[in-house]
């Protein structure tokens, strides 16, 4: 599977799917998402993906003094046509009102996606464009094969334009203006 699948209904009618359609997707252990009304399906994560996710949850969770941290599967509803399940997302204190009983309905401050071979194109291009369009403050793309984290920050011009590639091999540290004092040693993180 290539990580991207159109539903038969979408192909037949060429209409954009909505959140109501999303709610009808099967609970089949795969990640179902809508981006601009298009259905994307991603297989369950592999062991490396899960390991990196847990390590980041622990690092962030041990640092956080505010806001709320969530992990997949957890729906993030931006619009009726844009519903994603980021691997991790952090809601800042000034955004807590977007948390509902079922999901997040709004734009988190920080979104994190962990790449897999089937999600690389979607995460690095399609989701990056979505997160830019809706106003995510910072987007991290974690590459467990290359032991790299791509960091996309919202710049002065209002777009996710600031882009850094941090590597474990060069001993890089991940810091962010969103979380004062947070530092992730990539050599330890990717070990």
C-alpha positions in Angstrom: 0.0 0.0 0.0 1.3 3.4 -0.8 -0.2 5.2 2.2 -2.6 7.1 0.0 -5.9 5.6 -1.0 -9.0 7.2 -2.5 -12.3 5.8 -1.4 -14.6 4.4 -4.1 -17.2 7.0 -3.3 -14.7 9.9 -3.7 -13.6 8.5 -7.1 -17.1 8.0 -8.3 -18.5 11.3 -7.3 -15.3 13.4 -7.2 -16.8 15.3 -4.2 -14.8 16.3 -1.2 -15.3 14.1 1.8 -16.3 15.8 5.0 -16.0 15.1 8.7 -19.4 13.3 8.6 -17.9 10.9 6.0 -14.7 10.5 8.2 -16.9 9.3 11.1 -18.0 6.4 9.0 -14.5 5.1 8.2 -13.9 1.7 9.7 -12.1 1.2 13.0 -9.6 -1.2 11.3 -6.3 -0.3 13.1 -5.2 2.0 10.3 -5.0 5.7 10.4 -7.7 7.4 8.3 -7.3 11.1 7.6 -8.9 13.8 5.4 -6.8 16.5 3.7 -8.7 18.9 1.6 -11.6 16.4 1.5 -9.3 13.6 0.2 -9.1 10.3 2.1 -5.6 9.1 3.2 -5.0 5.7 4.8 -1.8 4.8 6.7 -0.9 1.4 8.0 -0.3 0.8 11.7 3.1 2.1 12.8 6.2 -0.2 13.1 8.4 -0.8 16.1 10.9 2.0 15.4 8.1 4.4 14.9 6.5 3.5 18.2 9.8 3.6 20.0 10.5 7.2 18.8 7.0 8.2 19.6 7.2 7.0 23.2 10.7 8.5 23.7 9.4 11.9 22.5 6.3 11.7 24.7 8.5 11.0 27.7 10.9 13.8 26.9 8.2 16.4 26.3 6.0 15.1 29.2 8.9 15.4 31.6 9.5 18.9 30.6 6.0 20.4 30.2 4.7 22.8 32.8 1.7 23.8 30.8 -0.4 23.1 27.8 -1.6 19.6 26.9 0.2 16.8 25.0 -1.7 14.2 23.0 -0.7 11.3 20.7 -2.2 9.2 17.9 -4.8 8.0 17.5 -6.5 11.3 18.3 -8.4 13.4 15.8 -7.4 16.9 15.1 -10.2 18.6 13.2 -9.1 21.8 11.4 -12.1 22.1 9.0 -14.9 19.9 7.8 -12.5 18.8 5.0 -9.3 18.5 7.1 -9.1 15.9 9.8 -5.7 14.4 10.7 -4.2 12.2 13.4 -0.7 13.5 14.1 1.7 11.3 15.9 2.0 13.9 18.6 0.5 17.3 19.2 0.8 19.9 21.9 -1.8 22.5 22.7 -0.4 25.6 24.4 -2.0 27.2 27.4 -3.5 30.0 25.2 -5.3 27.3 23.0 -6.9 25.0 25.6 -10.3 26.0 24.4 -9.8 23.9 21.2 -9.9 20.7 23.2 -13.3 19.0 23.2 -14.5 15.8 24.8 -13.9 13.8 21.6 -11.0 15.6 19.8 -9.1 18.8 19.1 -11.2 21.2 17.0 -8.7 23.8 16.0 -5.0 24.3 15.4 -2.3 23.0 17.9 0.9 25.0 18.5 3.1 22.0 17.8 2.5 19.0 15.5 4.9 16.0 15.2 4.9 13.3 12.5 7.2 10.3 12.5 8.0 9.2 9.0 7.6 5.7 7.6 8.2 4.7 4.0 4.5 4.8 3.2 4.0 8.3 4.8 7.1 10.2 3.7 5.5 12.1 0.8 2.3 12.8 2.7 4.1 14.0 5.8 6.8 16.0 4.2 4.7 17.7 1.5 1.0 17.4 1.8 0.7 17.6 5.6 3.4 20.3 5.8 1.3 22.4 3.3 -1.8 21.7 5.4 -0.1 22.6 8.7 1.2 25.8 7.0 -2.3 26.7 5.7 -4.1 26.2 9.0 -1.6 28.0 11.1 0.4 25.4 13.1 3.2 27.3 14.9 5.8 24.5 14.6 6.0 21.2 12.8 8.5 18.5 13.5 9.1 15.7 11.0 11.1 12.8 12.6 13.0 10.5 10.3 14.0 7.3 12.2 16.0 5.9 9.2 18.1 9.0 8.7 18.2 9.8 12.5 17.0 13.3 11.6 14.4 15.8 12.7 13.2 18.4 10.3 11.9 21.5 12.1 9.5 23.9 10.4 8.7 27.1 12.3 6.3 29.9 11.5 8.4 32.9 10.4 7.8 36.6 10.6 6.0 36.5 7.2 3.4 34.2 8.8 4.3 30.9 7.0 6.0 27.7 8.1 9.2 28.8 6.4 12.0 28.4 8.9 13.4 25.0 8.3 16.2 23.2 10.1 17.5 19.7 9.7 19.0 18.3 12.9 21.0 15.1 13.0 22.0 12.7 15.7 25.4 12.0 13.9 26.4 15.7 14.4 25.3 15.8 18.0 22.5 18.3 17.3 20.1 19.5 20.0 16.4 20.2 19.4 15.2 23.3 21.1 12.1 25.4 20.5 10.8 28.8 21.4 7.5 27.2 22.2 8.9 25.3 25.2 11.3 27.4 27.2 14.3 25.3 28.4 13.3 22.2 26.4 16.3 20.4 24.8 16.4 17.0 23.1 19.8 15.5 22.5 19.4 13.7 19.2 22.2 11.3 19.7 20.5 9.9 22.8 17.0 10.2 21.3 17.9 8.1 18.2 20.1 5.5 20.0 
